[in-house]
Each structure stands twice: as C-alpha cells, then as structure tokens.
C-alpha cells in the first residue's frame, strides 16, 4: 500500500465547536497537520482585528482550515462517493487543498498585505511548492502532487468540480467561516442549515449543483452571508482598529526609510520594508510577533508611532462618522485636513476615509473582473437553472453591490483644552460632534 492510501491505525479526532468532531484517517492529512507551516496558523487570527469588537473572536486560521477540510471530507465520503460523476482518485487532492487553502495568510491578513503589497495566495503557493515540510509531505504522494494541490487552490486545476468544493459561491470555505465566525463572535446571523445543503449537493462535470428542493436552505445561507458581512466583517469598530493598524505599519515603514533610529530595531520587518520578502522571513511573521513590536514601539520617541501603537494595544480606537464622497463632503474633508494641520494633528494618520464593499451574490457575467461561477439548481427533470432565476429572494440582491464609507478620527485629541481651542471647536462642529 502506497503512502497516498495509507490509513492511521486509529482514527484521530479534533473536538470542534462547529462540526462537533473533525475526523482524520489519512496518514497524509495527519502528517500535513503536524508541519511547522500548518501549525503557524495557530498564531494567525481568522478575523484579524475583530477581537477588538467581539471579544470572543480569538479563533485561528488553523481552526478554520480544519473545519474546511472536515466539510470537504463529509461531502466526498458521505454524499459523493459512488456517484458516477465523482472520480474517487481526486479524493486526497481535494482534502489536501481544503486543509491548506489558507496556508499563506499573514498576520492581520488584509491590512498587512495592503501596506506591504503582498498576496497571501502567492505565499500559499510558495509554501506548497518550496523547500518546506508541507512540500516534503505532499511530494511523498507523488512528485507532481504539490503542483496539483497548488493549482486547485489557485483555481487553475483542470477539474473545476474539485476547485468548486473550496472556491465558489457556495463552498466549504464559506460554509465553515460563516458558522465559525458567528459562533466565536456570539452573533446569530451566520447560522444556516448546512446539513440540508450537504444532503442536496450533487457533483456535475464542472461544479457542484444543488437539488431544487434545497433552494430555501441556499437562500438562508446567502442571507446569512449578507448579514455577517455588514454586522461583523465590516463592523465600523473593527474597521477603526484596521485603520490604526494600517497607519502603524505605514509610519514604521516611513521612519525606517527616513533613517530614524528606533529604540527597538524592527529587524523582523526589514525585508518587508525593503519589498523583498523571503519565504523564511514571511513564515516567521505572525500576530504574536507583531504585537510584541507594537508594545515595544509604544516607547518610541516618534510621537505618532508611539501614540498609534498605544491606541491599538490598549484599544483606544478612532471614532467615526458617516461619509459620502460627494462634492460637498470632499470640500469638507479638505477643510478638515487644513484645520487638523493647524491644530497640530497630522491628518495623514489621524483623518482617514475608509470604505467597505460587498456583492452578496452574482450570476456569471463573462469578461467582468472577478467572474463569479453562479449557484445552479438541479430540477427534477434534469434541467439546470441558475439560482436567481428560481429564487425571488436571491434575484432581489443579485449583482447589487453595497458600499459604505466612514470618516475616522481621534475624538480625544479634539477635546477642547488650553491649546488650539478655537480650531478644535471648528473641527468638532464640522464633524457634527457638538
């Protein structure tokens, strides 16, 4: 029996608050879980700065990755096995791709990527294909196996059915993070009937389809996703923390480039600041490392870096007001910029417009950016219909992008004190704080 077919002598289980248990029988999966690159995901939060809004949101990328693996395992072993449209030879590939799909995420993922112009998918590929423990495990299956896993995650693998299990508008990735994030944040929005959805999933040549009788469960899932984005993922307090985090990284990078002498040298950031990040440097960077630096930088002599780090570490977040990018609002923003400078408050770091945008569901629009493979329903007569053509609820939100704009600022610095009293009063009036 080859390595790819090897089973553990006894099934291993992880107790899980969402799926009750995560089951592992395959030696390859067990070995991948034990690699240093996968274990690093314990030190990367699934929801970034959301723990500063919802105190329970401390769960990690590792929790989520195990959950996605378990959903894919159940789909394949419990519902697809034996069906002529499903090739059992793709089982291990699907499980490995599900387990490793988030492997390249960095600390506080999206803010971190934006500041340093990085792409976690690029690092996922590097980890899978490079000189890593993960690569050595995958290569024991077959020398081409790491490349196949990387292609599934990158959505370039030839069998689109396998890709759709972890990357589509109704995939194992979304089904896990909605329920997991709802559980750990304590909200009710992300809950839907996953058991029903799994039971009505059917494999087809290029994607998973849903039996028409399961349409209402899918409607519930889509609305759950919509609510989670606006009530949790785009929560304005979470965005405030992200704004401060982003500004900390920008400030540290600028100080480094200007020759500033740090009291505590940011040596783990050197390659990031230089824009030449090796895989080894990247893998050393996790959220515990970043928080360590933020605590050290609270003592820096640069007042902006010190203040921003104090705000992030001790949760002294910016306040916000609604902002609509109209001509009037843009003129107000320019006036506020000028007044902030007069008050001795740098608007580059302390007056920030932040935007959130989401498209809850869309049907296939060839040639458009981020083409979305639609959810298809399988009717009793064998016909396949796109979901929004059958569901009035989904049709009502299809293709409708919602965008929200907020203006963030430090209200505590705008309180009237002995200095700049009149200027601060003007600022507060423009921000409608009085």
MOCOR-V27125 format. One record per run of one state. SS is the DSSP state (H for helix, E for strand, C for the rest). FROM is the first residue (numbers start at 1). TO is the last residue. Records with the same first field share a line. If there is no record, write none. Layout:
BEGIN
SS=FROM-TO  FROM-TO
END
This chain:
BEGIN
C=1-2  6-6  17-19  34-35  44-44  46-47  53-59  81-87  101-108  117-119  130-132  142-144  155-159  167-171  186-193  200-200  204-207  234-235  258-266  275-278  285-286  298-302  314-318  323-326  343-346  360-375  379-383  391-391  398-400  410-410  415-420  431-434
H=3-5  27-33  36-43  48-52  61-80  88-100  109-116  120-129  133-141  145-154  160-166  172-185  194-199  212-233  236-257  267-274  279-284  287-297  303-313  327-342  347-350  387-390  392-397  411-414  421-430
E=7-16  20-26  45-45  60-60  201-203  208-211  319-322  351-359  376-378  384-386  401-409
END
